[in-house]
Structure formats: C-alpha cells, structure tokens
Amino acid sequence: MNYTEAIEWLFGTQTFGIKLGLDGPRRLLKEFLAFPSHGVQVAHVAGTNGKGSTCAMMDRVARACGRRTGLFTSPHLNDYRERMRVSGEMISEERCAELLTEARAVCDKLETHPTFFEITLAVAMRWFRERECELIILETGVGGRLDATTAVPADVCVITPIGMDHTQWLGDTLGKIAAEKAGIFLEGVPAISSPQETEAREVLEKEANEKRTPLRFIKEPQEGYGIALVGTHQKWNAALALAALHSLGLRMGYESVVEGLAKVSWPGRFERITSQGIEVVLDGAHNPHAAKVLRETWLAEMGAVKGTLIFGAMEAKDVSGIFEELRGISQRILLCKVGTIRGLPTEELIKCLPTGEHADCFANFSEAMEAARSFAGPVLITGSLYLIGEARAALLGGKFQASAQ
C-alpha cells in the first residue's frame, strides 16, 4: 500500500471501536516485533489532563540532555504521523506506509482484529526500535489499567491531574477513575504523581501500597525556569516531567533543563496565532477540569478582555460542566459540529448551555470562524482537540486528517 492507501485502511479500522484489554496489544506487539529492546527505558504517562504537555516536556528535556527519544501521543491535531516522533521528527510517509502494510498482514492473521489505537502503538514501537531510541515516552489513550500502552513494560509511571472524563469506560466517580489510572503501577517501579484531589490521592496510595509501588507526589510547581507553554498549570507539569526524568537516572544539567523547557512545543494548548489581523487562541477543553484551567489561564493572560468563543465537542462529554467552567470569559458563543463522525450536533450542544446563555449555531468550523471575524476582540476556539486540529489546518494551512480516535 502507498501512504494514502495505508491511512485509508488504518482509519477504516476505527469501526472496531475502542477495546480495553492487554491480551490483544501484547499479541500484536509480539508478532510485530515491536517491544522495546533490552536496556531501553520507558516512561508511561496516565491521567486526565496535562498528559500531552508533560510528555512533550519530558521529551524535549531528554533530547537536550543528548538522549534519542521516542514520543507516542494521541490524538493528532492535523497529521496522523504526529502521534509518533523520534527526537522530534515524525516518521516519513514512506516508512509509515511500509509499516502499516506489514501490520495489516499481521492483523489479518490474528483471531481478533486489533483496533486503530493498538495498530498505531505497534507501528510507533516498531519504528522506535528501528531508530534505536534510548527513552520511549508513552501517553495512555483511555484510562491506564486496560489501555494498550500498558502492555509495554515501564521504568517509571507518571500520573497527571485526574478528573472526570471517559466515564462510560472508567467509572462514574473520581475514585473509580483513579483506580483505572493506577492500573499502570508496577511492583518496584517508581511512580510520580501530580497533586490530586483527596479521593483520587487515597486511591492511588492504596493501589501503590498493594502493588508495592514506590509512589510520591509533586509538592510544588517548577519555578526558576522559563517555560514555553503558557499557564500556571504548566509549571506543575514541568515539575512532574523533571521528577520523572530524575527517577530514570537522567543527568540533567542546568543548561539542558533551561533549553528543554524554553524550546518545548505543544500546539493547541493556549496557542496564540494571528489570522487576518485577528488574535486567535486555540486550547482544548474536553472536560470540566480542563475548562477550569483554560478559564484561569485566559484571565491570567488576557485580563478582563472577553472573546468570541467558538466551541465544538465530541459525544459522551460533560458539555454542561465545560460550559459552566467557561463562564465569564466570552462575550458571545458560536457553536459548530466537529468535523468527525463523533462530533456532537449543534442542537445537542445548545441544550447544554447554562441558563441565561445564548449561542449561535453553525454547520461547521469555517462558517463559525467567518461569523467570528465580524466581531471585535480575540477569538477563543476550544472544546474538543479534534476541533483544534480542524481550526489549525484552516487558519494556518495544511491538511486535516479527521479521526474519531
């Protein structure tokens, strides 16, 4: 298959949905020769919010220290290949197509067909092995205990802030969700966590105690370094990232940390751009906790200035809770459907608005953005990261490979 054919086949596997469990991923990784080589270190990152930023900081600082890194994250914003990077570089379309072709042949032989996420993980891990990565950083997809990434043995387990999200798979309480995140813990393997709400912290401590996992919590944000990512929460993510790297024995000189944190890039997280003379802020807020952090960051960065809010979300999200947390930072709300099959229609979104709030509805992002240009002030595009990817492609140029996972 060429790259176009390979991507078409892969995206077609999304019809298999999300399957939580480790037997399938382990079998695929084994058949595809995709487990890491002996001596390669693996950092496994779970949590509800801040996973991507924390992974990006770990990757950038490790690279500044001279390590060859493999970074696996999801979802992508614009290009599928964003999900797998070696020392910051995406896999080539040619090699991606070759590995997907090989993966397809393996999948056809398996009794249960692997999912989109499982295949993507296997391709990434195989490429990391080929490129002789010294440190692999894996971001979980959903949860932790039964997430495909947990099939890869880790040398440090990292837990970012835990909140209410993916409740249809992980449970309807913070404690149940925390238990799923703690499922990545391994006996004798160090675990580092961000500060957590009491209910989540207690569960993490109990799970770590049962598994004989040495667990510690970050006590203060990282100060004294310039961080390229905006927001007070990123100082906490930086502290978590550095603690995780330290637990791996990485020797981090002052200059390497300065360089890594100053150069880290993670698009779509309070990313400020200018489009046709209009200031645009792009930031995902796919659950109430993320929306709260966005509101705090907006107030810190923009002050009393209110923006035009363009919002879209995926199904099975707490949209009402997100809107409640976003109160007070917008002067008007424009709703649109995210350009994927799981995007919520605007007639569903509008039902979730707080009492007294009004919104205008648009068929897609392009129409919403065109309307936003007629108003004064900045534009805030938020909600699903899939909407952020769609918006970046439209505003900055480039392709948008729409995905449902």
N, C-alpha and C positions, 0 to 999 in steps of 0.2 A: 504494500500500500504506500502511496505517496502521503505527504503530510495532511493534505486536505481529506483524503480518504480515511486516514488513520483517526483524525479528530472526529470525523463524522461517525465512524464506528464506535469510538470511545464514548462520545456524547449520547449515542443511542443506548448505551448500557445503563443510562440513568433511569430507564424504565424498570430496572430491577430494584430501584428504591434504595433505602438505607437499611442495611442489615448489620445489627450489632452482634459481635461474636469474634472469637480469636482463632477458631479452628480453620476457617476459610483463608484468612490472611496468612496464617503460618504455612499452610499448604502451598499457597501461591508464591510466597517469598522463597520457600524451599525449592519448588520446581523451577523457579525463575532465577535461581542463584543470586538472590537479592539481599540476603542477610549481610550485615557488615563484617568485614574481615577482622581477624584477631588483632586486638590492640587498638582498634578504632573506638573512640569514645562517643557515647550517645547521650544527649540531653533531651528529656521528654517533658514537654510543657503542656499542662492542662489548666483549666479554669474557665470562667465565663467571659471575662473581659480583659483586654490587655495582653492576650497571648501573642498576637502578631507583633506588637511593638516590643515586647520582651524578647521574643525570638530574634527580631531584627537587631536589637542592641547586642545580644549575645554574639550573634554572627559578626557584626561589624567590629566589636572589640577584639574578638578572637582573631579575626583577619589582621587587625592592626598589630597583634602580637605574633604574627607570622604563621598562623595555622591555616591549613587548607580546609575550608568548611563546606558542608552540605546543608542547605536550608530547605526544609519542607514545610509549606504553609498552605492554608486554604481559607476562603475561596480565592480565586484570582480576580483581579479587577477588570482587566482588559484582555490579556493574553494567557491562555492556558499554561504556557511554559513558565509563568511567574511562580507557579507552585513549587518548582524545583530549581535551585540555584547552587552553583559551585563557586565559592568565593565571589559571590555577587553576580555571576554570569548565568543567564538562562541557557538551558540545553538548546542546541541547534534544532531547527525544524527537521533536518535530515536525520539526525540521530534519534530524535523523538519518534519519528515515523518508523524507523527501523526497530526500535524497542517495542513500540506499540504493536507492530506486526508480529514480532516474536511473542509478545504477551498474548495476543489473540490466539495464536496456535496453542499455547499452554492452556488458556482458558477453555478452549474447545474440548480439551481432554479431561477437564475436571468434572466431577459429578454435579456440583453446584456452581453455576456461573458466578464469578466474582463481580462485585459492584464497581461502579465508576471510581469510588474513592480507593478501594482496595487495589485496583489496577494502577491508579495514579501513584499510590505509595510504592508499589512494586517497581514500577518504572523508575521512580526517583531513587530508590535504594540501589537498584542495579547500576544506575548512572553514577551515583556517589561512589560505589565500589570501583567502577571502572576508572574514575578520576582520582582514586586513592585519597579520598577525603580523610582527614585526621580527626575531625569532630563533626558529628551529624546532629543537627538540631531539628527535632520533630515536634510540630504543633498538632495536638489532637484535633480530630474533626468534631465528634459529638461525644461528650462525657469523658470517659477515660477507661473504666473497667473493661468495657467490651469494644472500645474503639480499635480500629485496625492497627493504629500506630503502637498499641500496647503489645503487639506480637513481637516487636523489636526490643530486645533486652536493653535496659538503660543503665547509665552510670550515675545519673543524677535525675531526680524527679522534681519538677518545678510546678507550683500551684499559684496561679494569678488570682485576683479577686473573684469570688464565687457569688453569683446572683441567680435570679430566677430566669431560666431560659431553657428551651428544648424540653419543657415539662412533659410532653407526650412520650418522651423516651426515658427521661432521667428521674421523674418523680415530681410531685406537686408541693414539696416543702424544701427549704434550704438544706435541711439535714440530709434528705434523700439525695439531693443533687451533689452535696459534698461527699457523700459516700461513693457515688459514681466517680467523682474526680479522684478520690483517694484510691480508687482501684488501680492506679498506676504505681502505687507504692510497692517496693520490693524489699525483701529481707536484707538488711545490711547495706542497702543503697541509700545514700543521703537524700533527704527531701527538704526543699526550701519553699516556704510559702509567704505570700503577701499577708499583711494583717487581714483577718477575716471577722465577719460578724460572729457573735458568741456561738450561735447554733452550729455554724459551719466549722468554727475552730474546734469545738468539742468533738465533733465527728472526726475531723482529721486527726486529732490527738488519739482518739480511741482506735482508729484504723491503723495508725502508725505503731501504737503500742502492741496491738495484736500481731502485726507483721514483723515486729522488731526492726522497724524502720527508724533511723535517726532523723527526727524532724525538728526543724527550727523555723521560727517566724521572723521576718524582717521587722525591725523595731523603729526604723526611721528612714526617711527618704534620702536619696543621694544628693548631697549638696556639694558645692565647690567645683563642679564641672559644668561647662556649657553643654546643653543637650539640644540637639537639632529638632527634636519632636516637642511640640507645644503642649503645655498644660502641667499643673502641679502633679497630676497622677503619673506623668511620665518620669518624675523623679523617683517615685516609688517603684515603677517598672525598672528603672535603671539600677536601683539598689538590689532588686531581685535578680536581675541579669548578672550583675557583678558577683553577687554571692554564689550564684550557680556556677559561674566560671571558676571562682576560687575553690569551690568544693571539688572541682575536677583536677585541681592542682596546676591550673594555668598560671604562669608567672606573668602578672600584669604590671608593667612599669607605668609610671605616671603619664608619660608621653603617649603610650599606647591607649590608655583609657581616655585621655583627652581627645586623641584623634578619632577613636571609635565612636564616642558619644557625640562628637561635633559633626561627624560625617554620616551618622546613621540616617537612613531614609526609609519612610514607610508611608507611601501615598494613601490618601483617603482618610487620614486621621488629622483633623483640623488643618487640612491642606488649603492654603490660601493662594488663589490664582486670580488673574485679571482676564476677563473675557469681554472684548469690545468695550473697554473702558469701565466695566462693572466689576467690582470686587466680589468674588465668589469664594465661599468657604465650603469645603467638602468634608463631611465627617459622618461615619456610620454610627447609628444609634438603634441597634436592633433589639434592645431590651431596655427596661426602665433604668437599670443601673448605668448603662452606657449613656442613656439620655441625660441622666443627672450629671454625669461627668462632663458631657458636652455643654450643658447649661452653665456649669461652673466655669468651664474654660472660656465660653463665649463672654461671660460677664467680666472675667479677668482680662481678656484680650480686647474686647470691643467696648467695654464700659456700658453706658446707658443706650448705646446705639442699637436699635431694633432692625431686624432684617426681614426680607421676604422669604418665607420658609417654603421650600419645595420638598414634599415628603412622599415616599412610597415604601411599602413593606411587603414582606412575604407572608404566606399563610401560616397559621399556628403561632403567631407572635402576639405578645401583650401590647397591642397598639394603644389601647386606652391608657395603660400605665405609662407608655412612652410619651404620649401627648401631655399627660399630667406633669411629667418632669420637664417638658419643654416650654411650659407656660412662662410668659413674660419676656421672651427674647425675640418675638416676632411681631411685626405689625400686620401681617396678613399670612394666610396659609393657602398654598396651592397643592392640591393632591393629584397624583398621577399613578398609573399602574406601572410597576416594574416590568421591564421587557423580558420576562421569563415565564414559563408555564405556571410557576408557583406564586406569581405576583398577585397580591390582593386587588380586586377591582375597586375603583374609587367609591362605588356605592356601599362597599363594606367598610372602607376606611372612614368615610364621613360619619358613620354610625358611632365611631369610637371617639369622636371629638368631645372634649369636656363641655358641660352645659354653658351656654353663652358664647361659645366659639363658633366662628363661621369659616367656611372654606370654599374655594372654587375648585371644580374638578376638571381634569384634562385627560385625554385619551392616552397620552404618552409623555415622556420627559421633554421632548422637543417642543411640544405645544405649551407645556408649563413654563419652560425656560423663555420662550418667546413672550409670553404674558408677563413674566417677571421683569423683563427688560424695560417695560413701560413704567415701572415704579422707581422711585428714588431710593438710594441706600443699598447696602450689600444684600447678597442673596446667600442663604444658607440651604444647602442641599444635604438632606440627611434621611435617616431611616435605614433601609437595607443597604449592605455593602454592594449588592448587585446593582442598585440604583446608582451608587457612587461610581462604579465601573462604567455604567452606561453614560453617565454625565461626563466623566473624564474623556471618554472617547469622542463625545460630541463637541466638547469645549476645547480639547487640546489636540484633536486629530488622532487618527489611528483606528484600529479595529476594536470591536467589542464582541468577544466570543461568549455569547449568552449561555449561562449554565444554570442548572437548577440545584446543584450541589457544590 
